[in-house]
Amino acid sequence: MPTKVKGTTGVDKIEAGAVITNPEFSGNATVTGTLTVDSTASINGSNLPQQFGFRNLIINGDMRIHQRGGTITAASATVYYGLDRFWGYAGTGQFSMEQSTDAPDNFLNSMKVTVTTVDSSMAAGDRYMLSQPIEGLNVTNLDFGSSTAQTVTLSFWVKSSITGTFGAVLINGNATRTYVKEYTINSANTWEKKTITIAGDTSGTWTYTNALWGSVRFCLAAGSTYYGTDSTWNAGNYISTSNQTNLMATSGATFYITGVQLEVGESASDFEFLPVDVQLARCQRYYWKMTGVQYSYVGMGFSESGFGNYYCKLPVTMRTNPTVSISNLKAFNGVSNPSITGVRSTLMTPDAGVVQYYHTASAGSVYGAFIDPSTGYAAFSAEL
């Protein structure tokens, strides 16, 4: 079988099933059939997606990691983190976020959103959305803000009880550049895959440090203040268009999402599934929750009258010095286990640190501190 067949137009064509050793091509080549690449291959071309390595710039896009656990409600114009790396924002209405096993084929989980308090009369400044913020160090190859900005493609699976037009956006860190794209949910309560290709932004400010580079956002409802122009880069902070459906108008309305992927290239590749331990470690760069085990110390340290210190080693290097919140931490003396009256942490680094706690016991009577195994936890957050 010949390895190459010369086309009448001067373009080399490879026959299906042909085996080529150490090929060298000049000009154009067309592959008919399936091309299997063995060993090492180097493929150049700005229109080809990034195929190998961590090509998905979204972390936990398959919604398997949920360290905070349970159901979390977004309300009161405040960011609330739900499943790892995703947060929700609500105005006067409210919606809940939880992990679900309702998912399309080949996926285990999704994030389920449920409207719990309606907002049927959307004010101009109202907005409801889901978002994942992206760290600049993870996307240095994108070159947004320059003439060599890369084209990217956003893909995701969505299922909603409400049909209509919704908005998905890519926005920079200081919310001055937004690409707005409409997509349509065609059938109620049916999983649908959506794909959006975005030409890289050649202007604007895009930060390539451990700070916020930008975010992917999914609009659930929005007022006119946040309406932008579809399918183009807008100068401003927008999350949809004037065609946006108001999911928040219906009590109990549901919105599921999973398989969120942002990658270099002009087309979407299959979702990149990572081993769960790798995905967890990536999430722990931004948030780590340690739960309690009966009488287990939270770290090595000492205690004196009125206060104690313990040293804590973090499981991965976090994005920046984390803030610490601790629930139901108790002093340990082997008898009464006095309650902790306060906790502060000013000596944390991205790798480790010292947490100081306060108690009412006398000197020498407290040997350390432990997290109550039923309801206690220590949370370390370096979220963007």
N, C-alpha and C positions, 0 to 999 in steps of 0.2 A: 504494500500500500504506500502510495507517495505521501510524503510528509507535508507537502505544500502543492496546491493547485493554483496556477496562475490565472487570475481572472481576466476577462476581456477588457476591463477598464483599467488594468494595471494595478489592481488591489490584490494582495496575497490573501488566499482563503485557505483555512485549515479544515480538512475533512474531519467529520465526526469519527472518533476512534483512532485518529492518527497519534503516533508516539514520536515526540520530537526531543532529541537530546541536545542540551546546550543551545537553544535557539537564539538567533539574533535577527531582529527585524528592523527594517527601516521603512518609513512611511506608515501606511495603514494596514491593519490586518483584521479580518472578520472571522469569528469562530462560529461554525455551524454545529449545533449539538451541544454537548456538555463538555466543558473544559475542566479537567482535573489537574491541579497544580501540586506536584510533589516536591519535597525538599524545600529549598529557599527560593522565593520569587520576589523580584522587585518590580512593582507596578507604579508607574508614574502617570499622573494625569489629574488635573484639578477637579474634574467632574466625577471622579471615582470616590465612593465612600471609604472611610477608614475602616478596614476590615479586621484588624487584629488588635489584641490588647484590650485596654479599657476604653472601648470606643464610645460607650454611653456616658455622657457628661452629667447625667442625672444619677443620684445615689438613691438606692432603695426604690427604684421605679416600679418594681414588682410587688411592693408593699408587704414584704415578708417580715420586716423588722418593725417592732412596735414596743420599744423599751418602756415607754410611759404607761402603756397598758390601758385597758378599759375604754370608756366613752368620754370624749372630751368635747366641751361645748364652746363654740366661738360666739362671742357676744361683745357688746359695749365698745365697738371701734378699737379693739385690741387684738394683737397677734397672739394666737393660741396654737402651739405646736401639737399636732396629733400624732400620726404615724411618723417614724423617724424621717427627718429632713423636710417634711411637709408641714406648712402651717395654714390655718384658716383665719379669715378676717371677716367679721360681720358688723353691720351697722346697728340699727334699732331692732331689727329682727335677730333671730338666733338660729344656728344650725349645729348639729352634733357631728362628730367625726369618730369613726371606729374602724377596726380591722374586720374584714368580711371574708368568708370563704366562697362567696358568690364571685366567680371569675370566669373569663373565657377559657377555651381549651388551652392546655399547656401551662396555665397559670394557677397558682395555689391561692393567692389572696388578691384582694382589692381594698381600696379605701371607700367606705360607705359614708355618704353625707345624707342627713335627714333634716328637713326643715322642722324646727320645733316651735318657733315663734315667727309668725308671718310678717311680711312687710309688703303689703299689696299696693301701697301708694308710694312709689319710689321718689324720694326727694332728689334734687339735682346732685347733692353731695354724697348720696348713699352708695355703698359698694359692698359686694359680697364676693369672695374669691378664695381659691386655694393657690398655694405658691410653693415653689422650692427655690430658695436662694442659692447662688452658685459662687464658690470661692474663686478668686482670680487666679490663684496658683494652679488650679485644675484645668484652666482653659487658655493657657498662654499661647497655644498654637493657633488660636482663632484670629488674632490680629485685628479684632474689631477696633474701630477708631483710626484705621490706617487704610491706605489704598490697596493693601493686600488682604483685606478682610475676607475670611473664608465663608462660603455658603454652608448653612447648616440645615438639617431636617429634623423636625419634631414629629414624633409619632406617639400614639397612645390609644388605648381601648377605653370606651366610655359606654355607660348604660344609664338611662334616666327614665323616670316615670313621666317626665314632661318632655315633649318634643319641641323642636323649633331651632332657632339660630342662637348660637353661643359664641363666645369669644375666647381665643387663646392668644397669649402675647409673650413676647420676649422683651424685657425691659432692662435698661442699664442700672447701675447701682444707685445713682443719684436721681433716678426717675425723670430724666430729661430726654431720653430717646426710647421710643416704644414701637415695636413692630406689632401691629394688630391684624389678626386674621380671624374671619368668621368661619365657623364650621356648623354643620347641620346635624342634629339628632333626628333621624328620619322615623324611627319606630320606637314606641314606648317599651321600656323594660326589655330591651334587646341589645346585646353587646355589638358594638360597631367600632371598627378601627378607623382612626383619622390620621392623615398625614399632611404636614404643612412644611413647605420648603421656604427658607428665609435667606435672602441675599444678605451677606455680611454687611454690617453698618460701617461705612468708611469715615464717619464723623462721630462726634460725641465723645464723652469721657467714659472709658472702660478701664477699670483698675485691675492690674495684674499683680496683686500682692495677696496676702492672706485675708484681705478685706473683701467686702461684697463687690463682685464683678457685675452681677445682674441676676435676674430671676426669670423663671418660667411661671406664668400665671394662667389660671383657668377661671373665667368669670361665671358666677352663678346668677348675678343680677347687678345692675348698675344704673346710676342716675346720669343725667346728661353731662355733668362735669367730666365724666370719665369715658365719653364717647370719642373715639378717634376715627381716622380714615382707614378703611379696610385694605389689606394687602400692600402696605407700604410702611416706611419708617416715618413716624410722627415725632415732632419735637414737643415732648410733654409727657405727662403721666396719664396713661389711658389703659383700660382693661377690656374694652369691647367697642361695639359700634351702636348706633341708634336702633339696630335691628335685634338687639339682645333680648332674649326671652327672660322673663322674671320667674325663676324657679322659686323664689322666696314668697311668691303670692299664694302658694298652695301648701297648707299645713300637711305635714307628713310626706311631702314630695321627696323623692330619693334621687341621688346622683352617685354613681359608682365610677371609679377610675383606676386603671392599672396599666402596666406595660408602658410607662412613660419613658421615652428615650429621646435624647437630643444628641445628634452626631454630625460629624463633618460630612458634607456631600450633598448632592442634589436629589437623593432618593433615600428611602428608609430601608434599612436592612432588618433581618430578623432580630427580635429582642435579645439583648445580651444577658443571659442568666449567669450570675456569679455564684460560687460556693457561698453558703450561708455564713461561714466564719469570716470570709473576706468581706462580705457585705456588712456584717455586724461591725467589724473593725473600722470600716469606712464611716459608718454612722457614729461610732464612738469618738471619732475625732471632734465631733460637735456636741455630743451628749452621751453621758454614761450614767446609768442608774444602777446602784448597788443595793440589793435588798438584804434583809436581815436573816441570820441563821442563829439559832438558839445559843446565847452566851458567847457568840463569836465577836472578838474585838474588831473594830473597824480599822485599826491600824496599830502600829507600835507607838508608844508614847508614855506619858507620865501624868499624874494628877496630884494637885496640891489642894489646900483649903480654898474652896471657892471656884477653882478652875482646873482645867486639864488640857493637855495638848496631845494630839496624835498625828503621826506621820502616815501619809497615804500615798501609795504608788498607783498612778493611773495606768489602765491597761494598754493605752496607745498614747502617742504624742498628740495632744489636742491642738486645735487651731490657734488658740491663744490662752492666756491665763484664765482658767474657768472660774465661774462663780459657783458657790456651793449652797445647796438647800438640803436640810436634813429634817426628816419627820420621825418623831418617836425614837429619838436617841436617848439612851439611859446610861447613867453612871453605874459602874459595876463594883460592888463591895462584897458580893457573895451572900448578902443577907437581904437587905431591903431594896437595893438598887435605886438610889435616889434619882429623881427626875432631873433632866437637864433644863436649866432655866434660860439658856440662850446659846447661840452658836455664831461664831464669826470666822471668816477665812480671809486673811489678807496676805498670806504667805504661799499662795499657790503659784506654780509654774505650769507650763503645758505638759510636763512629765510627772510631777509629784508636788507635794506640799504639806503644810501643817494646818490642821483645823483645830481651832481652840473652842472649848465648850465650858460652860459655867454650870456649877451645881451648888447645893447648899450644905454638903457634907463637910465634916471637919478634916483637917490635914491628916493624911495617913490612912483614912478610912475608905478611900476610893482607889481602886487599882487600875481603872481604865474605863472605857465606854463601849457599849454594844448597841446595835440596832435591833429594836424589837422585831422578832421574826414574823409576827402576824401582820403588822401594818406599817412597819418602819422602812425607811430607805434613805440613802444619801444620793443626791443627784448633782452631777458636775456638768455645767453647761458652758459651752464656748460657741453657741449658735451665732450665726451672722445677723 
